[in-house]
Amino acid sequence: MGRGLRHGRIRILTVSALGDRVAFIRANTAVFAPPHVPEIRLHLADEAHALWLRTEEELQEIGLPPPFWAFAWAGGQGLARYILDHPETVAGKSVLDFASGSGLVGVAAKLAGAASVAAADIDPFSADAAALNAGLNGVSLNWIGDDLIGRDDGWNLVLAGDIFYQRDIVERLLPWFSALSRRGAEILLGDPGRAYLPKTGLEKLAAYDVAVTRDLEDAEVKRTTVWRFLSG
């Protein structure tokens, strides 16, 4: 969830565990609750863990994608908070947690009463992290490892946290969101002011001050808004 990762302070403890993603995740994270959603526990990295040291370029050299799954990004925390506070948003629905990362938003949706949650991310480490995190919280997620942009599996609700960080991705996302919305799907977005958040076509539902890590965000608190996407 969320992609505001800076070049700089990302670390890795060892590369020997990369053959076993679950073991690698367990070795490089600890279990704790994100500050804005204390009801949920996740495997996350912090300053005490080795995923904090190396740059994205160094991670690429050893074959590890940037570990977005290891952090509870502000957009995802805000969206998860909204879902937990407004369970009627997801109750009984078929939900897609798009760009799932750690699985935080999908876990929140399941805890709030969603009938089913498909969690989707193209990073295979995210699949294992989300499965571990779902298990920690006593829920299950249906994993999709494909690039889903342009695909419609009939979800009632699409959730996406912290996705407006890269222009070319957003240019693909917006037509897809519009098509899903016109078909009748509801789309809710959590965003802490990323550069490519659309300026129009959004309805504000809630806003939160979310505590974040300064090394990642150049701030200690990010004002995070939950938006409803309006069909274009």
N, C-alpha and C positions, 0 to 999 in steps of 0.2 A: 504494500500500500504505500503510495507516495514515492516520488522520485527526486527529491530536492538534494540529492547527495552531492557534496562538494568534493573536488579533488583535494586530497590532503589526508585527514586523519581517519583512515580505515585500516584495520589490522587483521592479521591472520596468525594464528598460533603455530600451526603446522600444516604442511601440505600432504603429509603421509596418510591422513585420514580421508582424503578426497575420494578414494575409491568406495568409501562407505559414507554416504551423505548424512545418514542419521547419526552415526558416530561423530562425524565432523560437527554437526549442529549441536549435539549435546556437549562436545568438548569446548566449543567456542561461545557458548551462551550460558545464561543462568535463567532460572524461572522466577519471574516477578511480574507484578501488575503494572500496566501503563498508568501514569498518574491520573488521566482523565476517565479511565474505565477500570476502577479498582476491582470490579466484579470479575474481571477476566485475567487469567494468568497466561503468560506467553514465554517461550524461549527467546530471549532477547540478549543482544550484546550491549555492554556498556564499557566505561573506561577501564574496567578491570579485565576485560576480555580482549583476545588478540585480534579480533576483527576490526579493531580500532586503529591499527598502525599503518597499514600500507595504502598507497594510492590505488585508484582504479587501474592505472596502467600496470602496476606491479601485480595486481590480482589477475589481470588478463594474461600476463606472462606465465602464470602457473595454472591457467585454465579455469579460474573461478570467476563467474559473473559477479558484478557488484552486488553485495549481499543486502538488497533492499528488504528481504524477508527477515532480517535480523533486527529491525528497528520498527518502533510503533510511531509512524509518521503522523504529523498533526492532522492532516486531512482525514486519515483513517480513524484516529481517535475521536475527532469531532463527529464523524458520521456514525461510528459505533455508539457514542454517547446518545445521539439523537434516537437511534433505533431502540436502545434499551429504555429510554425515557418515553418513547412512543411506540410500544409494541404493536399497536393496531396497524402500524405502517407495513409490517411484514407478516402478521398473523395469518396462517393458513395459505400463504402464497408460495409460488415457485420463484426462487430468487437466484440471481446471478451476482456473485461477488467478483467483479471484473478487476484485473491486475491485483490479485489477492495479496501478494506478498506474504506476510506472516499468517494470513487467514483471519486477522482480527475482526474485520467487518463481517465476514461470513459466520464466524463464531457468534458474534453479537446477534446476528439475524436468527440463527438457530436457537439461541437462548431465549430470544424474544418471541418464538413461536412460529417461525417460518415452516411451511410444510416440507420444503426441500431447499437446499442451498447448493448450487454449483459454484465452486471456487475455481477461478481460471487465472493462470499465469504461465508465461512461456519459459520461466526459469525452473529447471527440474529441482533445484534446491528448495524453491518455494513449495513445491508439492510435498516434500518431506517435512518441512517446517510447519506447514499448515496442518498436516495430518497429526504431527506431534501436539500442536497447540489445540486442535480440536479434541484430542484425547484428554489433555489436561483439564478441559472444561466439560467433559462428559457428553460431547456432541459428535456428530459425524458430518463430513462434507463430501460431496461428490466432486472429484477432481477432474478438470479439463486442462490439458497441457498445450492446447492448440492456440494459435492466434485467432481469436474469435471475431475480430472486427469484420463486419459484413455478414455475419451469421446470425440466424434467429432460431433459437430452440423453443420459442414460445413462452419465455419467462414472463411472469406478471410484473416483476420488479427487478431493475438493474441498479446495483450499488457500485460506486467507484470512488475511492479516496485518493486524493493527491495524484492526479493523472495529467494535469495541464502544465507539464514541465518542458515539453519538447515540441517545437512547431510541427514537424512532419507527422508526428503521432496524432496531434490534435486535428490536423487537416484530414486525417482518415477517420477519426472518431466522430466528428460532428455530423457528417452525413449518415453514419450508422445510427447514432443516437436519434436523429430525426426520423429515420425509417422505423425504428423500434417504437418511438413515441406515437407516430401516426397510426401504427398498428394497434396501439392501446397499452403498451408497456409503460409503467412509470419508471423514471430514471432519477435517482437521487445522488448527489455529488458532494463530497467533502473537500474543501479547498482552503488553504491558508494564504491565499494571495499569490499563487504561482503565476509566472509571466504570461502564459497563454490561456488563462481563464477567459472564456468569452465575455464580451462586454454587454451583450444583449441575450435575450432568450432564456433567462434564468429567473426563477422566483426564490427569494430568500425565505428559508424556513426557520433558521436558528443560527446563533453565533456563540462561540465559546472562546475563552482564553485558555489555550492548551500549553502546558509546560513541555518544553522540548530541550534538546541537548545543544548547547551553543556551538560545539565543534561541528555539528551537522548543519545548523540553521542560522548561525550568526545571530542568535537571539535566544533568550531563555523562555520566552512566551510568544506564541504565534496566535494571532486572532484568526480563528478558523470558522468558516461559514458553511452551513449545509444548504445546498441549493436543490431545487427541483428544475430539471431540464424541461423546457417548453418546446413542443414540436415546431420545427421551422417550415 
